[in-house]
Amino acid sequence: MDSTVAKSDKPMTPSKLRMFVDKLPDMPRIKSYDVINGVHVPKSFNIGMYLKKWKFHRDLPATPVFAYGTSQSTATVPGPTIEALQGVDSYITWKNHLPSKHILPWDPTIPTATPSSKKGIPTVVHLHGGIDEPQSDGHSEAWFTKGFKDHGPKWTTKKYHYHNLQHPGTMWYHDHAMGLTRVNILAGLVGAYVITQPSLEGPMGLLYGKEYDRPLVIFDRDFRRDGSIYMNSTGNNPSIHPQWQPEYFGDVIIVNGKAWPYMMVKRRKYRFRIINASNARFFKFFFTNNMTFIHVASDSAYHERPVELRDMLLGPSEIADVIVDFSKSKSNSAILANDAPYPYPSGDPVNEQNSKVMKFVIGPHHEVETGRVPRKLVKYPTPDTSKASNTRYIAFYEYASDIDEPTHLYINGKSFEAPVTETPRVGTSEIWNIINLTEDNHPMHIHLGLFVVLEQRELVNIEEFKACMMKLNDAIKCNISKYSHGKLTEVPLHEKGWKNVFKMMPGHVTKILVKFSFIHSNESYPFDATAEPGYVYHCHILDHEDNVMMRPLKFVN
């Protein structure tokens, strides 16, 4: 598998592109069910991955991308929004129509999906936040190439079965191929997936599934003058990893496939399902005209009550489901802005380009509307720590070369290939203590399981504790209790509910309660979660995940 890279290895200056000249697209929508004689029935359909050209900006030449769609002509970046109904199954056959050469540089020195024929681009689709059988989870080693001619050691099926039995909420689908996730997603393989439940959401009066309910898939990119995506082809340790770098950042902010778009809105409420689909960039969103966000759901789960925010921090792969009331604006426009440093939290401050996200042009007249923000949303069964069946310690490590540049990152000091150590019992809950020994904030994602953050506590004498951990790699033997009594860092109110990703602060121990059953019913899964190929958990900074901040997760009965 080779890569095709443009001759010029320098990005264009983003300031040459004017902001707010392209209209925000609403991505194509696909209902994952049919209605026959008034009855909702499961639907089976295909979505392909295609090489095509995509216009990210009015003044930028069309960009070669990898795009999801039902055909090459209809494929988009991001891909179509899949609309599912709770309790109605859907069946998707993901088809790889990609060429033999990649459009971006990739690094063969990190653990990478490699076809036996050395031809074809491996892909596999993970429904992020989905609660489904392992064969349909998009395991990193379940990759396949064009026409299913070659596939990874954990590949089992062409057709994925999504049960859609979980609570209603917003998810997203994206590539998850071993060692190639960062480049396949950079190339464009992302899309939104929404599960609705009219009998629950309708009575709340909350906007959903209509004209004023819009997913916003946000990511950052850099481009060359010819329009191609720029990704540095030289690693920070080129003698060790010729291409891999610890984080990818671009100065051009893309929303629904357009650079710094604008959206015409009425003076009324809108619902935005904001998905951070960046490789490594955190966003701290706020409005320049001081409007607020009414935060109603975090990741795929509703809150018990809405939370009003002036700003909100979203790590890679996190989702914020918010209501914005443009009738409250005193001006005729509002810019959605960002001021999160990169890498987060101790990196560079934002610049003129990456501090702006998109513009809302607000109509002159107030709109009469029926939508409302209810005082109460959804109350799930209260998490019960007394019933936790096990307690685990999960440590994050970063390793550096002689020139003090990162070479790789591990969880619990183990490579992905090391034997599985996390083997929860299906239907139980566990307490995980996430020990972040690095300087980065790592958004950790657990496949299948949802969790509640119990506390974040600062480590004391961290260098002493880190030295012991680097030697023994055992939190108990290193007397974790001696070092984990530092200052408590309050969990934000809008992040105290059920999550599938959480930002693990550097130098902290974050305690979470992980639930391996449905959060809304406490029922166990209707499928065999112990089957192969199992699941994984990982950091969702994609450059970290690929090298190789990811571990297997295998369930037992």
N, C-alpha and C positions, 0 to 999 in steps of 0.2 A: 504494500500500500504506500504509494508515493504521495507527495503533495505538490500542488501547482501553486507557486508563489510569484507574484508580480516582481519585475526586475527592481523597481524602486523600493527600498526597504525603509522608507521614511513616511510618516503620516503627513497628510496635508494639514495646514493650519486651520483649526475649526472656525476661527473668526471670519474666514472667507465665506462661510455659510450664514445667511441671514436667519434669525430666529423667527418663529411664529408665522411662516409663510405657507405651510402645508396644513390642510385640514385634518383633524384627527379621524382616522378611519374607525368604523365599527366592524370588527372582523366578521367574516361569514359565520353563521350559526348552523349547527347540525343538531337536530333532535335525535337522541340515542334510543328513541322508542317510536312505535307506530300507534295510531289510534284507529281501531277497527270496531265499527258499530258502537262507538262511544267508550270502548274499553282500551286502556293503555296496555300494549303488548311489547315484549322484547323485540329488539331490532338488531340485525346483523349487517355490518357494512365495512367497507375498506377505507383506510386512510393511508396514502402513500407519502414517501419522502422523495423530493425531486430536486434536481439542480435546475435553477432558473435565475433570471435577473429580476431585481427588485429595486424600485425607486425609493430610497430613504429620504431624499430631499429634492426639492424642485431643481436646484442648481448643481446636483451631484449626478455624475453619470450612473446609469443603472449598475447595481452591485450583484455579482454572482453570489448566490445564497443557496442553502439547503432549506427547503420549505415543506411544510405539511399541507396536504389537501386531498380532495377526492380525485383530482386530476392535476396534471402539470399546469394547465392554464388557470385553474382556480386556486392553486396552492398559494399560501400567503405567509408572511412573517410579521407577527406570530401566526400560528396556524389557526384553523377555525375553532370557535368556541363551541365546545360540546355541551349540550344541555340535556341533563339526565333527570329522571324522576325517581324519587326515593321509592324503593321497593320494586322497581321495574328493571330487570337485567338488561345489559347491553353487551354486544359481542363485536369486538373490533379486530380486524386483521390488519396489522400494521405492515405495509409493504415497502421494502427498500428498493428504490429505483435509482440510487445514486451511482455515479461513475466510479471508475477504479482509482482515480486520483483525488486526493483531498484538496480543497481550495485554500487550506490553511496549513502552516507548518505544524508538525507533531513530533513527539520525542520518543524514539524507540527504547531509550534507556530507563524509562519508568515502566512498571507493569502495565502492559497494553494488549488489548484484543488484537490478535494477529491472525488473519486468515491463512490456512495452510498453503493456499495457492499464491499468497502474497498479493492477491488482487481483491479489490472491493473494499468498501468503507463499512466497517462494522457499526451497527446501530442496534439499540434496543430501547423500548419506550417504558418509562416509569410514570405511573399516575401518582403524583406527589400528594399524599394525604389519603390515598385510596386504601380501603380495608378490603383486600381481596386475596384470593389464593396465591401461593408463592409462584405458581407457573405463570401467572398473569401480572406479577409485580414489577417486571422489568429488571431482574437481577443483572448485575454488571457482567457476569460471565454467561448470560443467556443471549448474547448478541448474535446477529445474523447479517449476511451480506445480500446483495442483489439476487432476487429470485430464490432466496433461501439456499443458495448453492454451497455456502459454508456457514458454520455456526459455532458458537462457543461451547465449552464443556458442560454448561448448565442449561443449554437451550432445550426446551421440551415441546413447545406448541406454536403453531402459526396464529391461531385465533385466540385472542385474549377475552376472558369472561369477567366483566365488571358487574358485581352483584347490586351495587347502589343501595345497599341495606342500611348504610350508616346515616348519621344525622345529616340534615341538609347543610350545604355550605359550599365554599369556593375552594377549588383545587387547581392544579395545573399539571400538564403532562410535558415531559421533556426527555431528551436522550439521556442514556445512563450507561453507555458502553465503557468497558474497563479501559482506563487510561486515555480515553478520547472524549469524555463527557465535556470537558472545557472547550474543545475545538468544535465539536458537533453542535453544542448549544450556541457558541459564538457564530457559527455558520447560519443559525436561524431556527433550530429544531426545538421550539417551545410553543405552547398553546394553553388556553384556559379551559377548565372543565368545571361545570357548576351542577350541583344536585339541588333540586328544589322539592318542596313538599307543600302544595297549596293548602291542605287542611291545617297545617301548622302556621305557615307564613301568611296566608290570607287573612285570618282573623286578627293578626297583629297590626294590619294596616301598613306594614312596611313595604316599600317599593321592592318588587322583585320581578325579574324576567320580562320586563317591558322596555319601552323606549327610553325611560329615564334610569335604567339599570345597566351600567356599562363597565365591563372589565377594562382595566388599564394595565397592560403588560409593559413594564418599564425596564430598560437595560441601557448600558453604555457601550459605545463602540468608537473606534478610530477608523479613518478611511484614508486611502491613497488618492491622489488626484484623478486616477482613472476610475474611481468609485469602489474599488475592491476593499474588503475589510483588512485593516492593518493589524497585524499581530507580530510583535517582535520575534524574529526567527533565531535570535541568539540568547542562550540562557545566561543567568547571572553566575553560573559555575560551568562555563562551556566545556571544560575538560572532564566534567562529571556528567552533566546533562546538557547536551548541545543546544536544546531549545527551551526546556522547562524553566519557567519563572514562577515565583511564589504567588503572585497575584497579577491579574489582568485588569487594567483600568483604561477607559477611553473617555475623551472629553466631550464627545457628542452624545447627548441624552436622547434616547429613542423611546417613544410611547406609541404602542400599537403600530409599529413599523414605520413611523415618521419621526424625523429629527425635530425636536422642539415644536410640536404641532400646536395649533390653536383649535378651540372648540367653541362654537356658538351655543350659548345656553340661555334659557329663560330664567326669569326671576322666580325661581321655585326650587324645590328640593330635588337633588339627584343622588343616586347611589353609585358609588365607584368601588369596584373590587380591585384594589391595587396590588399587583403581584410584582415583587422585586425579582426579576429574572436575570440579574447581573451575575457575572462570574464571581466578583469579589467586592463590588461597591456597596457600601451601606448608604442609605438615604435618610436624612433627617428632614422630613417634609414640613413645610409651613406655607401659608399664603402671605403674599407681600401686602395685602390690604387688611390683614388681621382677621380674616374670617376663620372660623373654627371647623374642626372635623367632629362629627358625631360618630364615635367608633362603636360599631354594633357587633362586630365579629373579628376574631383574631385567628389567622390561618383558616381552618375549615369549620370552626365551632362558634356559634353565637355566644354572646355574653348573657348573663342574667339580667343586667341593666345596661343601657347605653352609657358611654363615657365621653364627655366633651373635652377636646384637646386643642391646644394652640399649635402644637407640633407633635410629630411622632417619628420614632426611629425604626427603620425597617431594614433588617439584615438580608443578605442574599437568600432567596426562596421564601421569605416571610410574606404573608398576605394580610393586608389591612382592609377590612370591609367597612366603608364609611358612608355617612350621609353628609352632603354639603348643601346648605341652604343659601342659594344665591340671592334670595329676597332680602337677606340680611346685609348685603353689600352696599356700601355708600358710594361706590365707584362703578364705572361701567366695564371694568376689566379686573382680572385678578391673575397673578402669576403664581403657579405652583413652583416653589423654590426648594432648594436643598442646601444645607450647610454642614454635612457630615464630612469630617476629614477622611483621607484615604491613604494607606490602609487605616481602618478604624480600630482603636480610637486615637492613636498617637501619630498619624501620618500627616500628609500635606493638607493645608487648608484648601477649600474649594476655590476655583478660579471663575472668571466671568462666564465661561461656557458650561461647566458642569454644575454651576450653582443654579441654573435655570432648567426647569423640566418641561412645562407647557404653559399656555396662556388660555384663559377663559374669557371670551367676549360676552358680556352680560347684557341681555336685552333691556329695553327701557321700561317695559311695563310689567307689573306684577301679574303672575299667573294664578288663576283660581285652581286649586288642586285639592285632591282628596287624600293624598299620601300623608302619613304622619310618622313621627318617631315615638313609639310607645314607651311608657315608663318601664315596662317589664318586657323582656325578650324571651329567652328560653332558660329554664332552670334544669340542669342535669343533676343526676344523683350526686350527692356530696362525696368527694374523694375521702376514703377512709384509710389512713396510714396504718391503723392497727391491724388491718387485714393484709398488709404487705407480706408476701411469702419469702422475700429475700432482700438483702441489702448488698449492693455492689459499689465498688470504687472504680471509676473510669478516669484515667489520666491522659491528658493531652501533652505530647512532646513535640518539640521542633529541634532538628539536628542541623548543625552548620559545618561548613568546610573550614579549612585553615585560614581563608580570607574572610571568615565570619559571614558568609552568605548561606542562606538555607539550602540544604540538599534534599531533605524529605521531612515529612511529618508522620508520626505514628500515634495510634491510640493504644494505651497500655503497653507501649514499647514494642508492639508486635506488628509485623507486616500483615497485609490482607491474607496472604497464603498460610499464615500460621494457623494451627488448629483452632476451631471455634471455642471460645471460653464463655460466651453469654448464651445460656440455654434456658430461657424462662419456660415455665409451664403454661400451656394455653389456658386462658380464662382467669389468670391470676394478676396481681399487681406487685410491683417491686419498687424499692427505693434505690435510686442511682445517685451517687455523689460524683459529680463531674469536676475533676481537679484540673484547672487550666494552668499549666506551668509555662505557657508561652506569653509573648507580649501582644498577641493578637486576640481580638474577640472572635470566637468561632461559633457560628450558628449551627448547632447540632440538630440533625434530623434523624428520627428513628422510623424506619419503615414499619407499617402495620400498627404500631403502638401510639397512643396519644398520652400526653403527660401534663401534669400540673406542677408548676414551680413552687416549692415549699419555702426556700430561702436561698439567698446569695450571701456568702460570708467571705470576707477578705482573709487571705492567708497571712500569718505573721512569720517573720524570719524566713521568708520564702526561699532565699538563696540556700540556706542551711537545709531546708526541707527538700528543695530541688536536687541538691547534691546527693542526698540520701536516695531519692527516687531514681536518679540517673544511675545509681549504683545497684540498688536492690530491686527497683521497679515493683514495690509492694507497699501500699499505703498503710497497711496494718503494722508491718515490721518497721516502717519509718515513723510510726507513732503519729498518725494523722491528727489525732485529737489534740496533740500538743501545739499544732500549727493552725488549726482551723477554728480559732476562737476570736478572730479579728472582728472588725466593724461590720455590722450588717448593712447590706445595700438593699434598699427597699425595692421590691418588685413592682413595676408600674401597675396601676389599677387595671388598665386595659390588657395587661398580659398575665393576669392572675387566673384566667380560666384555662380551658383545655387547649393545648398547643401541639403541633407536630414538629415545630422548630423553635429553638430558643437560643438567644445570644449569650454564650458562655463567656463571662467577663474574664479578662486576664488577671492572674493572681488571685483568683477566687475559687472557692468550692461552691458549686451550685447543686442544691439537693432537689431532686424531682421525684414525683410519684408517677410511675409509668403503668398504664393500664392496658392489658392485653385481652380486652373484650370490648364490646360496644359501650360507649360512654353514656348513651341515652337510655339503654335498656338493661345494662349489666349482663346481657346475654353473651354467650360465647359465639364463636364464628360458625357459620353453616358449612364451612369448607375445612379441609384438612390442612391446618397451618403448619403441621409437622412435616409435610411433604417436601421433596426437593423442588427447587434448589435452595429453599430457605429464603431468608431476608438479609438485610444489612442495616447498619447505622453508620453515620459519617458526618464529618464537617461539610457544610454546604457551600463553603468557598471552593469553587470547582477545581481550582488549581491545587488546592490542598487535598481534596478528595482523590484526585488522579494520582497523587504522589505521597503517600497512599494513606490518607487520614480516613480510613474506612475499615470496618471490621464486620465479619459475618455474624448473623443473628439466627440461631437455630432453635425452634420450639420443640418441646417434648410434651407428652401427655402425662 
